[in-house]
Amino acid sequence: MARADDTLGGDTQGANQEANAGKDGTVSVTVGGVVFDRSKNGTGNSAGALTSSTSWTPPPCWYAPKYTPEQLQKTLEPTWEAGSTGYQWDAEQRDRYVNGKPYKDFNKDKTGEGYFWDSYVDEDFPPGWDSCEEPAFWVDQGDPPPANVENAVTPKILADLAYAEIRVPGTKVTLAPAAATKVNLPTWSWLDAADFKPVSVTASVPVIGITATATAVPQSLRIEPGTKDAVTYPASGVCEINNDRIGEPYAKGKADQTPPCGVRYLRSSGNGTYPLQATVTWKIDWTGSGGAGGNLPDGSFGATQDVVVHEIQAVNR
């Protein structure tokens, strides 16, 4: 879905989010001049966004192609005619885009050879959302944006934006025993390999032919039992991925073995439960146009589940 004023060179752009949902529920949308393909993202009600392992955050605003010469003219001239922005601002804008300082007549002589780029804002308005203050500027088709303009879209900026759109599967672990465990009984923990796999989001700007894909690959699971009266396996509580699996499903005959991933509670939960926290760490890398690529900060996503721990009852005769 795209409004007439949201098309640029025949491709959808625009500041508002529009979406087309396929039969499988996947969505490819346009947000702020950037098209996101989420068809390989994590799904389900428990899927969620990653929390970066560092202070890194995605760009709160960015610059991307927004106007053809005629579109910029149709945007600015009604504003000037209304006089709502003040004589000085209007005069400066006319000088910039009409009088050749630096653009003459909205660069109409270069129609079809490039676009005016302008700022877009993350719709959640995070800190710094208003920091993209550059006026609309021209970029010739095929040329990179000016190096001094921070957050003008490049494959790396697209990778950052794609990272923010990644959703990973829920982290509820399977436990054995399942319904309730016993004091001092090793409880096995693992994640379902069928649901636990890499996910990715691709971001692109079709009108200038650049793209980037951010991919999240599961690395490890941290188990926090929810009480100090417990022992984890391994002792660090971090279960590394092994053969595309984290943890190992319990099988009959393993009751006396130490689980490769799990927990042993030392005290009953009484009439309540222990809040076991399971957090998965995901490694993020990206690839983009022109062979670009690299690593982004690890991300994590966790969930809490209640665990019932009973005392082992003994019968004296």
C-alpha positions, 0 to 999 in steps of 0.5 A: 500500500502506498499513497501517491506522495509516497512513491519515489521513482516508482518505488514506495517510500515515505515516512509512514509505515505501510504493510502487505501481509502474505498468507503466511503472516509474514510482512514486508513493510516500508518505514522511513524510506527503508523497506524491511523484509521480515519473512525470515524473522522469529514468529509467535506470541512469545517472540521479542526484540533483542537487548544489546550486550553493549550501550549500542543503539540503532539510529534514532533518525536517518537520511534517505531519498525522499523527493524528486525535484518536482516532489520537493517543489510541491512540498515547499511552495505551499509552505512558503505561500502560507507564510507560517514559517516566517519570512527569513526561513522562507527566504533562506529556503528559496535561496537554497532550492530556487536561487542556486545557493546551491540548487537552481529551480529545485534541480529540475535539470537533473530530474531522473539523475538523483534524489533529494535526501531528507530525514526520517525518524524512528516512530518510537521517538527514542532519545536523539530522534530530533538530531537529524537537522540537515536540510534536504540535500541532493545526491546523484544516483550511484553516488554515496551520500556526503561523508559528513552527514551522519546516519545517511543510509549506507549498507551499515546504517541499513544493517543497524536498522535491520538489527532493531527489527529482529525478533527472536523466538521465545526462550521457554526451556523444556524441563525434565521433570516437567510438572514439578521437580524434587529437592536434590534431583537434577532437572534437565533443561533444553531448547527445542531445536526445531524452533531454535534457529537463526533469524534475519531481517533485510533492510533496503532502499530500492530506489538506490539499490542498496541492501543489508541483512542482519542475522541473529544466530543462537550462541548460549543459554543462561539459566538463573534458578530464581533462588540461591538455594540451587546448583546449575549445570554447568556451574556457570549457568551458561549452556553453550550451543552444541551441534545446533542444540542447547542442552540435551533432552532427557531420555529414560535411563539418565536419571543418575547422570549429570545433565549438560544443561540444567539445575538442581534445587536444594530447597523446596519452593513450599506453597509457591514457585521459583522464577527460573530465568532463561536468557539466550545470547544471540550473535549478530552479523550482517552482510550488505551491498558491495560485499560489505559486512561485519559484526554487530553487538551480541543481543539477548532475549529472556523469559521467566517460567515458574518451577515447582520444587517438592520435598522428597517424601519418605515413608517410615514403617 
